[in-house]
Amino acid sequence: MQKSIIAVALLSVMGLAGCMQDPLSRGAAGAVAGAAVADITDSNLATGAVIGGLAGAASCTLPGQCY
């Protein structure tokens, strides 16, 4: 039950990541989200944070993706 509550809260917050203006803040949000997902799935927190941070920082790098 607790994992489903955390997952719903995490998915709700992840939509706010698009509101961040620079790659550093998107990367930080991605790292937090990645670590949270890793914790929920009983995976390595550091690996989840690195993957999430890279994904967050790389978002909006293609032309026309962000406004």
Backbone hydrogen bonds in HBPLUS format (Angstrom, degrees):
<---DONOR---> <-ACCEPTOR-->    atom                        ^
c    i                          cat <-CA-CA->   ^        H-A-AA   ^      H-
h    n   atom  resd res      DA  || num        DHA   H-A  angle D-A-AA Bond
n    s   type  num  typ     dist DA aas  dist angle  dist       angle   num
A0005-ILE N   A0001-MET O   3.13 MM   4  6.44 152.2  2.21 148.8 156.3     1
A0006-ILE N   A0002-GLN O   3.00 MM   4  6.26 160.1  2.04 149.4 154.7     2
A0007-ALA N   A0003-LYS O   2.89 MM   4  6.04 154.4  1.96 142.9 150.4     3
A0008-VAL N   A0004-SER O   2.99 MM   4  6.15 159.6  2.04 144.9 149.6     4
A0009-ALA N   A0005-ILE O   3.01 MM   4  6.21 162.2  2.04 148.2 153.3     5
A0010-LEU N   A0006-ILE O   2.83 MM   4  5.98 155.7  1.89 148.5 155.7     6
A0011-LEU N   A0007-ALA O   2.93 MM   4  6.12 162.6  1.96 150.3 154.5     7
A0012-SER N   A0008-VAL O   3.02 MM   4  6.17 146.9  2.13 142.3 151.4     8
A0013-VAL N   A0009-ALA O   3.05 MM   4  6.27 150.7  2.13 145.0 152.2     9
A0014-MET N   A0010-LEU O   2.94 MM   4  6.10 147.6  2.05 149.4 158.5    10
A0016-LEU N   A0013-VAL O   2.91 MM   3  5.53 150.8  1.99 117.7 126.1    11
A0017-ALA N   A0014-MET O   3.14 MM   3  5.44 154.7  2.21 106.6 114.1    12
A0019-CYS N   A0016-LEU O   2.94 MM   3  5.43 155.0  2.00 114.3 122.1    13
A0020-MET N   A0017-ALA O   3.28 MM   3  5.64 164.5  2.31 109.5 114.1    14
A0026-ARG N   A0022-ASP O   3.15 MM   4  6.43 161.3  2.19 154.0 159.8    15
A0027-GLY N   A0023-PRO O   2.77 MM   4  5.82 149.0  1.87 141.7 150.7    16
A0028-ALA N   A0024-LEU O   2.92 MM   4  6.17 153.3  1.99 146.1 153.1    17
A0029-ALA N   A0025-SER O   3.00 MM   4  6.17 161.2  2.04 144.9 149.9    18
A0030-GLY N   A0026-ARG O   2.89 MM   4  6.04 152.0  1.97 141.5 149.9    19
A0031-ALA N   A0027-GLY O   2.87 MM   4  6.08 148.9  1.96 144.3 152.6    20
A0032-VAL N   A0028-ALA O   3.04 MM   4  6.32 158.9  2.09 148.7 153.6    21
A0033-ALA N   A0029-ALA O   2.92 MM   4  6.12 164.3  1.94 149.1 153.9    22
A0034-GLY N   A0030-GLY O   2.76 MM   4  5.85 157.1  1.81 145.6 152.7    23
A0035-ALA N   A0031-ALA O   2.94 MM   4  6.08 156.9  2.00 144.9 150.7    24
A0036-ALA N   A0032-VAL O   2.95 MM   4  6.15 154.2  2.01 146.4 153.9    25
A0037-VAL N   A0033-ALA O   2.92 MM   4  6.15 160.3  1.96 150.8 155.8    26
A0038-ALA N   A0034-GLY O   2.95 MM   4  6.09 156.6  2.00 143.1 150.1    27
A0039-ASP N   A0035-ALA O   2.91 MM   4  6.09 148.4  2.01 142.3 150.8    28
A0040-ILE N   A0036-ALA O   2.95 MM   4  6.22 156.2  2.01 147.5 153.7    29
A0041-THR N   A0037-VAL O   2.95 MM   4  6.15 155.9  2.01 149.4 155.7    30
A0043-SER N   A0038-ALA O   2.70 MM   5  4.68 171.0  1.71 150.4 150.7    31
A0042-ASP N   A0039-ASP O   3.27 MM   3  5.01 162.2  2.31  99.4 103.6    32
A0048-GLY N   A0044-ASN O   3.07 MM   4  6.28 160.4  2.11 148.6 154.4    33
A0049-ALA N   A0045-LEU O   2.87 MM   4  6.08 154.1  1.93 148.7 155.9    34
A0050-VAL N   A0046-ALA O   2.94 MM   4  6.16 158.0  1.99 148.8 154.4    35
A0051-ILE N   A0047-THR O   2.96 MM   4  6.14 171.7  1.96 155.0 157.3    36
A0052-GLY N   A0048-GLY O   2.90 MM   4  5.93 162.6  1.93 145.2 151.0    37
A0053-GLY N   A0049-ALA O   2.81 MM   4  5.83 154.0  1.88 142.3 150.2    38
A0054-LEU N   A0050-VAL O   2.93 MM   4  6.11 161.0  1.97 150.5 155.1    39
A0055-ALA N   A0051-ILE O   2.97 MM   4  6.14 159.1  2.02 147.2 153.4    40
A0056-GLY N   A0052-GLY O   2.86 MM   4  6.00 157.8  1.91 146.7 153.1    41
A0057-ALA N   A0053-GLY O   2.92 MM   4  6.04 162.0  1.95 147.4 152.4    42
A0058-ALA N   A0054-LEU O   2.94 MM   4  5.97 147.4  2.05 141.7 150.5    43
A0059-SER N   A0055-ALA O   3.09 MM   4  6.14 121.3  2.45 135.8 148.8    44
A0059-SER N   A0056-GLY O   3.31 MM   3  5.27 145.0  2.44  94.4 104.1    45
A0065-GLN N   A0062-LEU O   3.22 MM   3  5.80 156.3  2.27 141.5 139.8    46
